[in-house]
Amino acid sequence: MKISIALFLLLFIQGDLVVKDAWVRATANEMATALYFVVENNTDRADTLYAVTSSISDEIEIHESFMRGDMMGMRQIEYVVIPPNSTFEFKPKSFHIMILEVNGDLEHGQKAEFTLMFKSRGEVKVTALIR
């Protein structure tokens, strides 16, 4: 019986999309910041992150950073496809979630709640540490 339960849990965990290590840069009221995290897609199909919401801002966008010559820039994108059986990292100077005009100061050690919306997985609730 214990082996059956362990096997079921292992298969369930392997067949899911997991978001971990979420953090946000500290910032002051009405300033911009970014959300970073890791997505583990343990399924055999791609999934698409297409929106993020939070009570800390009404303006949240998916962004990517890019190099043009010697200058780095960033731009809003509509979505990010997370390949099957892979790990995808949203990190500084790469893909990230841009948070515009935060509602209040975000200080080191606080936490913020986010809802990530995936095409297949649906909503994933995430708690991010402010650092």
N, C-alpha and C positions, 0 to 999 in steps of 0.2 A: 504494500500500500504506500509506504513512504517513497519508494522508488518511483511509483506511478505519479505521485504528486510532484516530486522533484523534476521528473521528465516533462510533465505538463508545464510547470513554471518555467523551465529552461526554454521550451519551445515558444511559450507565450512571450517571454522577454526578448528572445531572438527575433520574433516576428513583429516588432513594433518600431516606432520612431520615437527616439528619446532626445530631449533637449536638456543639456547640462552646462554647468560652469558659467551661468549667466552673470554678467556684471555691467554696471553703468559707470561712466566717469562722473565724479562729483562736479557740480556746477551751481551757479546762483540763479535765483528767480528770473524768469523770462529769457534765460540764455539757452543755447543749444548744447546738446550732449549726444552720446551714442550708446547703444546697447550692443553688447557682444556676447556670444555664446557658441556652443558646439552642438551640432545636430548629428546624431547617429541614426542612420536609416538602416535598420536591421531587417528590412523587408526585401522581397525580390522584385519590387517595382519602384520607379522614381516617384517622388512626391514634390509638390511645389508650394513654397512659402509665398503667399500673395498679399498678406496684410498683417499688421501688428497694431494692437490698441493698448491703451493704458490710461489710468486716471491722472497720470502726471503730466499729460500733454494731449491737446486735441490735434496736433500735427505730428504724425509719425510716418516716416517714409523709409522704404528699402533703398539703400545706396550701394554703389560700388566705387572704389577708388581706381584711378588709372594714371599712367605716366604719359605725358606728351612732351617729348624732348626732355629737358631738365626739370620740368614742372609737374607736380602732382596735382591732380584735380579729383573731383568726385561728382557723381551725377545720380539722379533718381532713376531707379529701374522699376518695372512693374512687378517682377517676381524673381525668385531664385529656384532653380530645379535642383533638388537633392538626389543624386544618383542612387540606385539601389545598392544595398550592401556596402555602404560607404560612410565616411565621416566627413562633415563639411563644417568648417570653422568660420564664423563671423568674427573678424578681428580688426584691430587698427590697421590702417593703410590697405584695406582690402574690402570685402563685403561687410556691411554693418547696417544697423538700424539707426537712422538719424532721428533724433528727438528734438523738435523745434519748440522754442518758447515754453520751457517747463513751468509748471504751476507750483512755485515755491522752491526754496533752496533744496538741493540734494547733497547731503553731507555724508562724509565718510562713515561707514558703519550702518547707515540706514538701509532699508530694503524697499524695493519697488516691485509692483505686480504688473505683469504683461500677459496679454493673450495673443499667441501666435496662431495664424490661420493657415492651415495647409489644405490643399485641394482634396487629398485622399484621407488623411488622418483626422481632419477637422480641427477643432480648437485645442490648443495645448497651453495650459496655464503655466507661467514661469515666474519664479521669485528671483529677482536680481539683487545682488549686493552692490551698494554704492561704494566706490573706492577711487 
